[in-house]
Structure formats: structure tokens, C-alpha cells
Amino acid sequence: MWSSSQASTRGVVDMGRVEAGPSHFPKRPAPRNSARVNPSRTRAVKPCSAGDRPGISVKCNLGWSSQTSPDLRHHFRGYSSASEAVLTAQSDLRKLLVGNEKIGVLLLNLGGPETLDDVQPFLFNLFADPDIIRLPRLFRFLQKPLAKFISVVRAPKSKEGYASIGGGSPLRQITDAQAEALREALCGKDVPAKVYVGMRYWHPFTEEAIEQIKRDGITKLVVLPLYPQFSISTSGSSLRLLESIFREDEYLVNMQHTVIPSWYQREGYIKSMATLIENELTKFPEPQKVMIFFSAHGVPLAYVEEAGDPYKAEMEECVDLIMEELEKRGTTNPCTLAYQSRVGPVEWLKPYTDETIIELGQKGVKSLLAVPISFVSEHIETLEEIDVEYKELALESGIKHWGRVPALGCEPTFISDLADAVIESLPYVGAMAVSNLEARQSLVPLGSVEELLAAYDSKRDELPPPVIVWEWGWTKSAETWNGRAAMLAVLALLVLEVTTGKGFLHQWGILPLFH
């Protein structure tokens, strides 16, 4: 049974029976005060371990009980307070949702090389993705050879970057710690679950996580991308891979699942980000004069304008929500948003982080606090690109005081809120299941996200990649390459005419001097 459901719809719980409510997402609201966010945009936390997380010190038996969930009716008795009754009811409800099921949570992330020797194969995996470099169907067999060539050429420079942050990406170590913290938080909320990590381009690969999920006999799976905002280039890429894996495996077809597509608007996330920003502002000599500089990872502009990627809208709303929370706490600093990490010849979301930093310096901004808004773990984009490259650029541009908010990592409020998101999604696991294998739904939940991705989901070849090597038809890529080919042909003709003294140009009298 193939299932695709959503965690944002309402459900009705009736004595152990869970029914799905309306299967739709509300429309994404526009940012509440877009005038405050100047769409113009942009530290490091040591990897955390289970013992570093205050407030999460619960032990949980991961063995699932074979006993039937008790009827709730015997729990309706006298309580010493209303809050006790509510807490008990919530605990009973969670037990009903878990029942005899084996619950799993799959965390999705990009992945990163752990050693310098991993850099080149990591880049190969990245560029072998057809969504990164697209070749015409006739030349698809060249995808891997081309990826091999590009990865070999780019590896030396990339190694320099990873060497500057300790010889590898800390992403896996941090993500593993987040997974363990989430497992403990779920256990503390009476939801025993196993938490898995699936990386897109490096170990542990998504395929490896899925194999472990099958070995563990998971019956209900919550898919949780570790990207606060949804983008077809991050969460979407991982979900496309999952979809292909699910379609080819009968066990996975029968395993109920749901996807939490984005969670940037959740209270725990917003409050955690606001707290981190407040803490860093106190380190400046004049905190009230600091420009809060949100820097998000960029995506090609065509993803938003042509493929309907909701990333930009969600990012702007996310910044707006964080600033609203800060205002409630009495922090009214100005802020701006820009986009970093662009690659390739195509246009990406603007304004660019590097250009915005220069402009802010020219406008007289002296204190800048960088906030990596689209990252929940430290990796090369925060530790090297922001901490080294952008800091140096800021100081050169006249900015005197620089600071950077650390990524959330295993921040307790953040982890607890992720656990709540998982629990809230459980009533909708399998709620939209269909038995017709030909009618299998995409893993991306129904509703506004699907509407935004409709063109991509139905016509996947239309997704514009960051790097286009060649594209047939009347396209911008074809025009560019046809123009280059024409210029080369004209140049070759001129060389031939000049060297031989013969040809059409001589016959027409255009080049008589060389006759």
C-alpha cells in the first residue's frame, strides 16, 4: 500500500481510531511585513554529543511492546489538577498513536566529505546528479564521465576549503548527534522510535538508511528533511530519490509514511533562532546598532520563477517571523536578507551575499551579525564561506565589528520542537494510502507544496539545473551554444580565406587585399 500524507492537516482521534482530516495545506501566507525584510542577505558550533544536551537525559527502551494499547476509558478518573489531566490525556493519546507499530524517523541531509580523500568522490556524486548537470537524452551515457572530469578538476580547490576547517565536513557528526538527541526527546515524550540519517551525496547514503529501516522492520515512517524551508534543490532532490527507491521495493510500498516538507514556521525553531541572535548581539559594543544579516543558501532563479519553488517565499516569511519574535523581546535592530553559495553561469536568487556586504559597508554600516538562516548544522558554507570569506570581505568593506550566529545543532528547544513535529505527524502516517500501485502519489504531500511543484512533478525534464551543458530546442541554452558555434565558424572561415587566398570572400571582392 503506497501512502502519502501530510503533517499539517487536522485529524480526529476517537478511542484508538485515527481518522485523517481534510487533506490539504493552507495557502502559504505572504510575509507579514515584507517592508521590514530588505531582500538584499547571511557561525560555528562544536559538534555536540548526547551528554552535551541539557534537559534531555531520558533513557528509553527501543524495543516495541507486543501488548495491545490499553483502552483510555479507565484513565478517566479524578486528577489533582487540570494540567495533570491534560498531560495524562496527551500521554495516553501518544500511546494510542504508537500502539504496536515500529516507528522510524528518517532525517534527510546533503552530506559532506569527512576527510580530504573523500572530497573528490563526494564531488563526483554531486555532479553525477542529473538535477545538477543535465545532458540531452542522447548523451546521458556521458553523465558519469563528465562528473568524473569536473570532480577531478575542482577537487584541489575544494580540498583547500575543507583543509581550512579541519580536514573535512563536521556535518555527519553533528547530524548523528541531532538524530540521537531527537530519539531521546521522543522517548521523553512517550514515543519510542528509531531515528535514521540519510545523506544525499555521501555516507550514510539514503539507500543505506532505507536498508537499515527494512532490517529493523519499521512499519510507520516519518520523513523529516533537515532543511527548515522547502526547496526542490534540497528537500525535493532527496524526496525524488526516496520516491524512486520506494517504487522499486514492495516492502517500502506497504510501509506507511508521511513527510514533513518544511518547518520554518514552528514556534520552537523561531524562538531558538531568536535566542541565538539575542545572545550574539550582546557581544557587540553597541548591540542596538548592529545590522542583522540573514544569509540563506541560494538557488537558481529559474527554480523559483519557472519551476515554482516555494523556497524564496518561505525564506522571506521565516525571516519575518524571527524578527517578529525579536520585536516581542524588545529587539528592534534593522535586518536584511541575501543569498550565498551560487555556482555556474546562470542567475541565482538575488541579492547576493558578497555584493550586499560591500553595499552595506559603503552605506556606513559598522556592525554586522551574520545569521545562517537555512542551515541547522555547521559545514563548509558556514565555517569557511561565512566565517572566513565573508568576514574578510566585510572588514575590507569598512565594517568594523563582525559576528556570526551559530547553527542550531542540538539546541534543546529546537530538538524538542522537532520531536513535537514528529509526534504531530503520526496521525497522518498512511492517512492517504491507496492500494492501486499505478496511482502511487509523489512523496511530496498534497496541497500548496504540490501545487507549487506541479510543473516539476508532472514534467520533470523542465526543472532547470544550475549548470546546463547543452539543451536541445528553442531554449536560452541552445541560443547561446548556437551563437558560439556561429562565431567559431566565421572565425574558421576568415582564417581559411587569409591563409589560402581563396574562397567566397575573395570571389565577392570582400578581401581583395589578400588575393
C-alpha positions as CSV (number, residue, x, y, z in Angstrom):
1,M,0.0,0.0,0.0
2,W,1.5,3.3,-1.1
3,S,0.9,6.2,1.2
4,S,1.5,9.8,1.0
5,S,0.1,12.1,3.7
6,Q,0.8,15.3,5.4
7,A,1.5,16.5,8.9
8,S,-0.2,19.9,8.7
9,T,-3.8,18.7,8.3
10,R,-6.2,18.2,11.2
11,G,-7.2,14.7,12.5
12,V,-9.9,13.3,14.7
13,V,-8.9,10.8,17.4
14,D,-11.7,8.6,18.7
15,M,-10.8,6.0,21.3
16,G,-7.8,4.5,19.5
17,R,-9.0,5.2,16.0
18,V,-7.3,7.9,14.0
19,E,-9.1,9.4,11.0
20,A,-7.5,11.9,8.6
21,G,-9.0,15.3,8.4
22,P,-9.1,17.5,5.2
23,S,-6.2,16.6,3.0
24,H,-4.9,20.0,2.1
25,F,-2.4,22.5,3.1
26,P,-3.4,26.1,3.7
27,K,-2.0,28.5,1.2
28,R,1.4,29.9,2.1
29,P,0.8,33.4,3.6
30,A,2.8,36.2,2.3
31,P,5.4,37.7,4.7
32,R,3.6,39.7,7.3
33,N,5.7,42.8,6.9
34,S,7.7,42.5,3.7
35,A,8.8,46.1,4.0
36,R,10.9,45.2,7.0
37,V,12.9,42.5,5.3
38,N,15.1,44.1,2.8
39,P,15.6,41.3,0.3
40,S,19.2,42.2,-0.2
41,R,21.2,38.5,2.9
42,T,23.9,35.7,5.5
43,R,28.9,30.6,12.5
44,A,30.4,27.8,14.2
45,V,29.3,25.5,17.0
46,K,31.3,22.5,18.1
47,P,29.7,19.1,17.3
48,C,27.5,18.1,20.2
49,S,27.2,14.7,21.8
50,A,24.3,13.2,23.7
51,G,25.8,14.2,27.0
52,D,26.0,17.8,26.0
53,R,22.3,18.3,25.7
54,P,20.8,19.8,29.0
55,G,17.3,18.8,29.7
56,I,17.4,15.6,27.6
57,S,18.7,12.9,29.9
58,V,16.0,10.2,29.5
59,K,16.6,6.6,28.9
60,C,14.3,4.8,26.5
61,N,13.9,1.1,25.6
62,L,13.8,0.9,21.8
63,G,12.1,-2.4,21.9
64,W,8.5,-2.1,20.8
65,S,5.9,-3.7,23.0
66,S,3.7,-6.5,21.7
67,Q,0.9,-5.6,24.1
68,T,-2.2,-4.1,22.9
69,S,-2.7,-0.4,23.8
70,P,-5.0,-0.1,26.9
71,D,-8.4,1.4,26.5
72,L,-8.5,5.0,27.5
73,R,-11.7,4.8,29.4
74,H,-10.2,3.5,32.6
75,H,-8.0,6.6,32.7
76,F,-10.9,9.0,33.2
77,R,-10.7,9.4,36.9
78,G,-10.0,12.2,39.4
79,Y,-6.9,14.3,39.0
80,S,-5.3,16.7,41.4
81,S,-5.2,19.4,38.8
82,A,-6.5,20.2,35.3
83,S,-2.9,20.3,34.0
84,E,-2.3,16.7,35.3
85,A,-5.4,15.6,33.4
86,V,-4.2,17.2,30.2
87,L,-0.7,15.7,30.5
88,T,-2.1,12.3,31.2
89,A,-4.5,12.5,28.2
90,Q,-1.7,13.6,25.9
91,S,0.4,10.6,27.1
92,D,-2.4,8.2,26.5
93,L,-3.0,9.7,23.1
94,R,0.6,9.1,22.2
95,K,0.4,5.5,23.3
96,L,-2.6,5.0,21.1
97,L,-0.7,6.5,18.1
98,V,2.3,4.2,18.7
99,G,0.4,1.1,19.6
100,N,2.1,-2.0,18.2
101,E,3.8,0.0,15.5
102,K,7.5,0.2,15.0
103,I,8.0,3.9,14.4
104,G,11.0,5.3,12.5
105,V,12.1,8.8,11.7
106,L,14.3,9.4,8.6
107,L,16.4,12.6,8.8
108,L,17.5,13.8,5.3
109,N,20.5,16.0,4.7
110,L,23.0,16.8,1.9
111,G,26.1,15.1,3.3
112,G,29.7,16.1,3.1
113,P,33.3,14.7,2.8
114,E,34.6,13.6,6.2
115,T,38.3,13.6,5.1
116,L,40.3,15.3,2.3
117,D,40.4,11.9,0.5
118,D,36.6,12.0,0.4
119,V,36.4,15.3,-1.4
120,Q,36.8,14.1,-5.0
121,P,34.3,11.2,-4.7
122,F,31.8,13.5,-2.9
123,L,32.0,16.0,-5.8
124,F,31.6,13.1,-8.3
125,N,28.3,12.1,-6.6
126,L,27.2,15.7,-6.6
127,F,27.8,16.3,-10.3
128,A,26.6,12.9,-11.3
129,D,23.1,14.1,-10.2
130,P,21.1,15.0,-13.4
131,D,19.5,17.8,-11.5
132,I,22.9,19.5,-11.2
133,I,24.2,18.9,-14.7
134,R,21.8,17.9,-17.4
135,L,22.7,16.3,-20.7
136,P,20.4,15.6,-23.6
137,R,18.9,12.2,-23.6
138,L,21.2,11.1,-26.5
139,F,24.3,11.9,-24.4
140,R,23.2,10.7,-20.9
141,F,25.8,8.0,-21.1
142,L,28.4,10.8,-20.6
143,Q,26.9,11.9,-17.3
144,K,29.3,9.9,-15.1
145,P,32.5,10.5,-17.3
146,L,31.7,14.3,-17.2
147,A,31.1,14.2,-13.4
148,K,34.4,12.4,-13.0
149,F,36.2,15.1,-15.1
150,I,34.6,18.0,-13.2
151,S,35.2,16.5,-9.8
152,V,38.9,15.9,-10.5
153,V,39.3,19.4,-11.8
154,R,37.5,21.0,-8.8
155,A,38.9,18.8,-6.1
156,P,42.1,20.7,-5.4
157,K,40.4,24.0,-4.7
158,S,37.6,22.3,-2.7
159,K,40.3,20.4,-0.6
160,E,41.8,23.8,0.3
161,G,38.4,24.9,1.7
162,Y,37.9,21.7,3.7
163,A,41.5,21.7,5.0
164,S,40.9,25.2,6.4
165,I,38.0,23.9,8.6
166,G,39.9,20.9,9.9
167,G,40.2,18.5,7.0
168,G,36.6,17.6,6.5
169,S,33.0,18.4,7.0
170,P,31.5,18.0,10.5
171,L,28.0,17.6,9.0
172,R,27.7,13.8,9.6
173,Q,29.0,14.0,13.2
174,I,26.5,16.9,14.0
175,T,23.6,15.2,12.2
176,D,24.2,11.9,14.1
177,A,24.2,13.9,17.3
178,Q,20.9,15.5,16.3
179,A,19.4,12.1,15.5
180,E,20.4,10.8,18.9
181,A,19.0,13.9,20.6
182,L,15.8,13.6,18.7
183,R,15.4,9.9,19.7
184,E,15.9,10.8,23.3
185,A,13.4,13.7,23.1
186,L,10.8,11.4,21.5
187,C,11.4,8.8,24.2
188,G,10.9,11.5,26.8
189,K,7.5,12.3,25.2
190,D,6.4,8.6,25.4
191,V,7.1,7.9,21.7
192,P,9.8,5.2,21.3
193,A,11.2,5.5,17.9
194,K,14.4,4.8,15.9
195,V,15.9,7.7,14.1
196,Y,17.9,7.3,10.9
197,V,20.2,9.6,8.9
198,G,20.1,9.5,5.1
199,M,22.5,11.8,3.2
200,R,22.1,12.7,-0.5
201,Y,25.7,12.7,-1.7
202,W,27.8,11.0,1.0
203,H,27.7,8.3,3.7
204,P,25.4,7.3,5.2
205,F,23.6,7.4,1.9
206,T,19.8,7.5,1.8
207,E,19.9,4.0,0.3
208,E,21.9,2.7,3.3
209,A,19.4,4.2,5.8
210,I,16.5,2.6,3.9
211,E,18.1,-0.8,4.1
212,Q,18.5,-0.4,7.9
213,I,14.9,0.7,8.2
214,K,13.8,-2.5,6.4
215,R,16.0,-4.7,8.6
216,D,14.5,-3.1,11.7
217,G,11.0,-3.8,10.5
218,I,9.8,-0.3,10.7
219,T,6.0,-0.1,10.0
220,K,5.5,3.7,10.2
221,L,8.0,6.2,8.9
222,V,8.1,10.0,9.3
223,V,10.4,11.6,6.7
224,L,12.0,14.8,8.1
225,P,14.3,16.8,5.9
226,L,16.7,18.9,8.0
227,Y,16.1,21.9,5.8
228,P,13.8,24.4,7.5
229,Q,12.5,25.8,4.2
230,F,11.4,23.6,1.3
231,S,13.3,23.7,-1.9
232,I,13.2,21.4,-4.9
233,S,17.0,21.5,-4.9
234,T,17.4,20.2,-1.3
235,S,14.4,18.5,0.2
236,G,12.9,17.9,-3.3
237,S,16.1,16.2,-4.5
238,S,16.1,13.9,-1.5
239,L,12.4,13.1,-1.9
240,R,12.8,12.3,-5.6
241,L,15.5,9.8,-4.7
242,L,13.3,8.3,-2.0
243,E,10.4,8.1,-4.4
244,S,12.4,6.1,-6.9
245,I,13.6,3.8,-4.1
246,F,10.1,3.3,-2.8
247,R,8.7,2.5,-6.2
248,E,11.1,-0.4,-6.6
249,D,10.6,-2.1,-3.3
250,E,7.5,-4.0,-2.2
251,Y,8.3,-3.7,1.5
252,L,8.5,0.1,1.2
253,V,5.3,0.2,-0.9
254,N,3.5,-1.4,2.0
255,M,5.2,0.7,4.7
256,Q,3.1,3.7,5.8
257,H,4.9,7.0,5.8
258,T,4.4,10.8,5.8
259,V,6.6,13.7,5.0
260,I,7.2,16.9,6.9
261,P,8.1,19.1,4.0
262,S,9.2,22.3,5.9
263,W,9.0,23.5,9.5
264,Y,10.5,27.1,9.4
265,Q,7.3,28.5,10.9
266,R,7.3,26.3,14.0
267,E,7.4,28.1,17.3
268,G,10.4,26.1,18.7
269,Y,12.5,26.9,15.7
270,I,11.6,30.6,15.6
271,K,12.3,31.0,19.3
272,S,15.6,29.1,19.2
273,M,16.8,31.3,16.3
274,A,15.7,34.5,18.2
275,T,17.6,33.3,21.3
276,L,20.8,32.7,19.4
277,I,20.6,36.1,17.8
278,E,20.0,37.8,21.1
279,N,23.0,36.0,22.6
280,E,25.3,37.2,19.8
281,L,24.1,40.7,19.9
282,T,25.2,41.2,23.5
283,K,28.8,40.6,22.3
284,F,28.8,43.8,20.3
285,P,29.9,47.2,21.8
286,E,26.6,48.8,20.7
287,P,24.1,46.0,20.2
288,Q,21.2,48.3,19.2
289,K,23.2,49.5,16.1
290,V,24.0,46.0,14.7
291,M,22.6,45.1,11.3
292,I,21.2,41.6,11.5
293,F,22.3,40.0,8.2
294,F,20.4,36.8,7.3
295,S,22.3,34.7,4.8
296,A,20.5,31.9,3.1
297,H,21.8,29.3,0.6
298,G,20.9,30.4,-2.9
299,V,19.1,28.5,-5.6
300,P,18.9,29.3,-9.3
301,L,16.3,31.9,-10.1
302,A,14.7,29.7,-12.6
303,Y,13.8,27.2,-9.8
304,V,11.5,29.9,-8.3
305,E,10.2,31.6,-11.5
306,E,9.9,28.6,-13.8
307,A,9.5,25.6,-11.5
308,G,7.5,27.2,-8.7
309,D,10.0,26.5,-5.9
310,P,8.5,27.9,-2.7
311,Y,11.9,28.5,-1.2
312,K,12.1,32.3,-1.6
313,A,8.6,32.9,-0.2
314,E,9.3,30.6,2.8
315,M,12.6,32.2,3.4
316,E,11.2,35.7,3.5
317,E,8.4,34.6,5.8
318,C,10.9,32.8,8.1
319,V,12.9,36.0,8.5
320,D,9.8,38.0,9.2
321,L,8.7,35.5,11.9
322,I,12.1,35.6,13.6
323,M,12.1,39.4,13.5
324,E,8.6,39.5,15.0
325,E,9.8,37.3,17.8
326,L,12.8,39.6,18.4
327,E,10.5,42.6,18.5
328,K,8.3,40.9,21.2
329,R,11.5,40.7,23.2
330,G,12.4,44.4,22.7
331,T,15.0,43.9,19.9
332,T,14.3,46.2,17.0
333,N,17.5,46.1,15.0
334,P,17.4,46.5,11.2
335,C,17.8,43.4,9.2
336,T,18.5,42.3,5.6
337,L,18.4,39.1,3.7
338,A,20.7,37.9,0.9
339,Y,21.7,34.6,-0.8
340,Q,25.1,32.9,-0.8
341,S,26.9,29.9,-2.4
342,R,26.0,30.5,-6.1
343,V,27.8,28.5,-8.7
344,G,27.6,28.1,-12.5
345,P,26.8,30.7,-15.2
346,V,23.0,31.0,-14.6
347,E,21.3,33.7,-12.5
348,W,20.6,32.8,-8.8
349,L,18.3,34.4,-6.3
350,K,19.4,38.0,-5.5
351,P,20.7,40.0,-3.8
352,Y,23.9,38.1,-3.4
353,T,25.6,37.9,0.0
354,D,29.0,39.2,-1.2
355,E,27.6,42.1,-3.1
356,T,25.3,43.0,-0.2
357,I,28.2,43.1,2.3
358,I,30.0,45.5,0.1
359,E,26.9,47.7,-0.3
360,L,26.3,47.8,3.5
361,G,29.9,48.9,4.1
362,Q,29.5,51.6,1.5
363,K,26.3,52.8,3.3
364,G,28.2,53.2,6.6
365,V,27.2,50.0,8.4
366,K,29.8,49.3,11.1
367,S,28.5,46.3,12.9
368,L,27.2,43.2,11.2
369,L,25.8,40.0,12.7
370,A,25.6,37.2,10.1
371,V,22.7,34.7,10.6
372,P,23.0,31.4,8.6
373,I,19.2,31.1,8.2
374,S,19.0,28.0,6.0
375,F,21.5,25.8,7.9
376,V,20.9,23.8,11.2
377,S,24.4,22.3,11.2
378,E,27.8,23.6,10.7
379,H,29.5,22.8,7.5
380,I,31.7,24.4,4.8
381,E,29.2,27.1,3.9
382,T,29.2,28.4,7.5
383,L,32.7,27.6,8.7
384,E,34.6,28.6,5.6
385,E,32.4,30.7,3.3
386,I,30.8,32.9,6.0
387,D,33.5,32.7,8.8
388,V,36.4,33.3,6.5
389,E,35.5,34.7,3.1
390,Y,32.6,36.9,4.1
391,K,34.2,38.1,7.3
392,E,37.3,39.1,5.4
393,L,35.1,40.9,2.8
394,A,33.2,42.7,5.5
395,L,36.3,44.0,7.1
396,E,37.7,45.1,3.8
397,S,34.4,46.9,3.1
398,G,34.7,49.1,6.2
399,I,32.6,47.0,8.6
400,K,34.4,47.2,12.0
401,H,32.6,44.7,14.1
402,W,31.6,41.2,12.8
403,G,29.7,38.4,14.4
404,R,28.1,35.2,13.4
405,V,25.2,33.3,14.9
406,P,26.0,29.6,15.4
407,A,23.9,26.9,13.6
408,L,21.2,25.4,15.9
409,G,22.9,22.0,16.2
410,C,21.5,20.2,19.2
411,E,19.9,23.3,20.9
412,P,17.4,21.8,23.3
413,T,14.3,23.9,22.4
414,F,14.9,23.2,18.7
415,I,15.3,19.4,19.2
416,S,12.2,19.3,21.4
417,D,10.2,21.1,18.8
418,L,11.3,18.7,16.1
419,A,10.1,15.9,18.3
420,D,6.8,17.6,18.6
421,A,6.6,17.9,14.9
422,V,7.2,14.2,14.5
423,I,4.5,13.4,17.1
424,E,2.0,15.7,15.5
425,S,2.6,14.0,12.1
426,L,1.8,10.5,13.4
427,P,-2.0,10.6,13.0
428,Y,-1.4,11.3,9.3
429,V,1.0,8.4,8.6
430,G,-0.7,6.4,5.9
431,A,-3.9,8.5,6.1
432,M,-4.0,8.9,2.3
433,A,-2.9,5.4,1.4
434,V,-4.0,3.9,-1.9
435,S,-3.9,0.3,-3.0
436,N,-3.6,0.9,-6.7
437,L,0.1,0.7,-7.5
438,E,-0.4,2.6,-10.7
439,A,-1.9,5.5,-8.7
440,R,1.0,5.9,-6.4
441,Q,1.4,9.5,-5.2
442,S,4.6,11.5,-5.0
443,L,6.2,11.6,-1.6
444,V,5.7,15.3,-1.6
445,P,2.5,15.9,0.4
446,L,-0.6,17.1,-1.4
447,G,-1.6,20.8,-1.1
448,S,0.2,24.0,-1.7
449,V,3.6,22.5,-2.0
450,E,2.4,20.1,-4.6
451,E,0.7,23.0,-6.4
452,L,4.0,24.9,-6.5
453,L,5.8,21.9,-7.8
454,A,3.1,20.7,-10.2
455,A,5.1,21.6,-13.3
456,Y,8.1,19.9,-11.9
457,D,6.3,16.8,-10.6
458,S,4.5,16.2,-13.9
459,K,7.2,17.2,-16.3
460,R,10.5,16.6,-14.5
461,D,12.7,17.4,-17.5
462,E,11.5,21.0,-17.2
463,L,13.4,21.6,-13.9
464,P,16.3,24.0,-14.8
465,P,19.6,22.8,-13.3
466,P,22.3,25.1,-12.1
467,V,24.7,24.0,-14.8
468,I,23.4,23.4,-18.3
469,V,25.9,21.8,-20.6
470,W,23.6,21.6,-23.6
471,E,19.9,21.6,-24.2
472,W,18.0,20.9,-27.4
473,G,15.3,23.1,-28.9
474,W,14.5,26.8,-28.9
475,T,15.9,27.5,-25.5
476,K,18.3,30.0,-24.0
477,S,21.0,27.3,-23.8
478,A,20.6,26.4,-27.4
479,E,20.7,30.1,-28.5
480,T,23.9,30.5,-26.5
481,W,25.6,27.5,-28.0
482,N,24.4,28.2,-31.5
483,G,25.8,31.7,-31.2
484,R,29.1,30.4,-30.1
485,A,29.2,27.8,-32.9
486,A,28.4,30.5,-35.5
487,M,31.2,32.7,-34.2
488,L,33.6,29.8,-34.4
489,A,32.5,29.1,-37.9
490,V,33.0,32.7,-39.0
491,L,36.5,32.7,-37.4
492,A,37.4,29.5,-39.2
493,L,36.2,30.9,-42.5
494,L,38.3,34.0,-42.0
495,V,41.4,32.0,-41.2
496,L,40.9,29.8,-44.2
497,E,40.5,32.8,-46.5
498,V,43.5,34.6,-45.2
499,T,45.8,31.6,-45.3
500,T,44.8,30.3,-48.7
501,G,43.9,33.5,-50.5
502,K,40.8,31.7,-51.9
503,G,37.2,31.5,-51.0
504,F,33.8,33.2,-51.2
505,L,35.0,36.4,-49.6
506,H,37.7,36.8,-52.3
507,Q,35.3,35.9,-55.1
508,W,32.9,38.5,-53.8
509,G,35.7,41.1,-53.6
510,I,35.4,41.5,-49.8
511,L,39.0,40.5,-49.2
512,P,40.9,41.7,-52.4
513,L,44.0,42.7,-50.5
514,F,44.8,39.1,-49.7
515,H,44.3,37.9,-53.2
